[in-house]
């Protein structure tokens, strides 16, 4: 097996695979407003399972999308079998023997397994006429080769997620892929199915296929991985041999950043209990959640994608029904089953996606601000335009929303100002319990600080804020108290002074010490 | 500034309408006579009123394919009630109620039954037509009192009553859309339904109300049509849905919802009306008229899309 490998592979005498199959060097990639990858290098050897690890937004998916042709790199080089290649499209990647299996599988549900496997490369009897017999035998032999007990004639829709994954693997290998990228393949399948997947991965390795494996599950990656590369904020912060690394070190690498960002956090006077949640459960996504939130307090909720953070917010706001448990708002036991009720109870919800959920982009700033509180500016269903303008104008001035006028469509505002419009919406309803889900996602640094200052002001006025964020520095910098979620449960609670990125990440990954 | 942008599209159509009028004037001097222009308005009034309801529905990102059939059903109910000697005012109210109930059924199926608007109203299109045919056994109900016929024949200062009614409907609809809660929610739902739900608005209620409104305006159209023809026909209003949708989209309302104006729809309806009238005056066959109107729809929407693309 490979030796310690922080060093370039060439320097290590490795009889199995002296040369990397793939070498990505100095990859840079920017999106408007954010540098996603900074000088990232990554190597893959023949027949290895190379784990890619990192927080949400660390750059794992971006790197793999560059490799599979979905994105184009800004600069850097990709070498395959010692030859520099230019991957311009997913088609290029496929021709070069690179296949990617996304978390959301890309199969046609109403076609059979066989039809999916050979999609686009159907054997033909004559131009335009498919050789059905050959199609099924081709696909079946591919499945048998993998050792997968699946009928090529089964309709994909009727298969389990794990079986569909196998179809994806078979499809990838039927085009002679030598490099297979698997993006969180184990997140939606059972323990037993994971075992099956690993058995097949082992087999592929023996056939010389190299696999990039993206997963958050530390136990798993120790089972299947040969090496691991950790990304942090778009940089490669270390490549290790799986055998020579401990969980603790990986966690440290994942969050080993200096907290240089300044958070203008001001602690407000903590008052009465504003929100109390007892034993709240919903389906498989929320399990026995209990916590309380006081006036003037910012309660941070950390957790990886799919940990149930947003599900919690949606349940509290009456968007998803709950199975059991109770919610008490400002001392009154409530039964919130619709956003109307939530708003009537004094709650406001700043959703994670402001464009699809928070705003009506085609309406003006003014119209968006008063949307949840129309009765304030209406009499007998008729809008008092004078009053509407005045109310909206107050918030525009107060929150310093940069807009040429109250009549400007929100579509044309910057992200930070759009976010302020949404905050105004909830201030207009006089909400006292605010759920902020990723309040600073996709907005620039200056606007972030303004949002943080706004949070200070709100808590100083006695509002209670539930802050959900994927950015650990933000959670640490702005919360008075922090809850960590993992697979629908609360797995940790810290005061702002006790919490560290490492402790939070351990809970978020479900590592119990 | 913003409102000019919003109306820009309608002004574009208005310009098209003006150019069309100019062209027809040079081709046939009879076009620009007061009597012909009033004639155009009168002919357009029914479709124009239906198009108002359609505009509300389309702004919510919905569609109503049942308007023609609902007009027929409301019409035959009106005719049968009038034939029994019920006073016109009460009979008219019953016609409005019939249209409203059909629209309400559409709205409930769409909002609470979660059916796509296309499917629900396609079903209603066939259902209402069938009811109208069954109710009358396929035969028209004809010959009404002069009092009722005044709806069509009456005029104030040479302006025919249907044109006045159209004016009232348009002014009211403009006010409702721009100045009331219902109007605001109509735009907001079409713009981003999820955001409106999250803002605590009872979206289902308002969507249902919009379809109900559209149905009620079909009732208004049914009264005008029955009075004009002096006959309630179960086969009336066939293809009206297409003219109403055409007037709406030519007037700048996006089928994607969230934008559109009542003024634009008026211009769109007039454009179709003037085109039809002009082609008639020129003796162009009705077959070619269909080709012309179809082309106008395609060109208007195509130009609109191009302009929007460029402004982005």
Interface residues (C-beta under 8 A of the other chain):
Chain A: X317 X319 X338 X339 X340 X342 X343 X344 X349 X351 X356 X357 X358 X359 X360 X361 X362 X363 X364 X367 X371 X372 X374 X375 X378 X381 X382 X383 X385 X404 X405 X407 X408 X409 X425 X429
Chain B: X1 X2 X3 X179 X180 X181 X182 X184 X185 X187 X188 X191 X192 X194 X195 X196 X197 X198 X199 X200 X201 X202 X258 X259
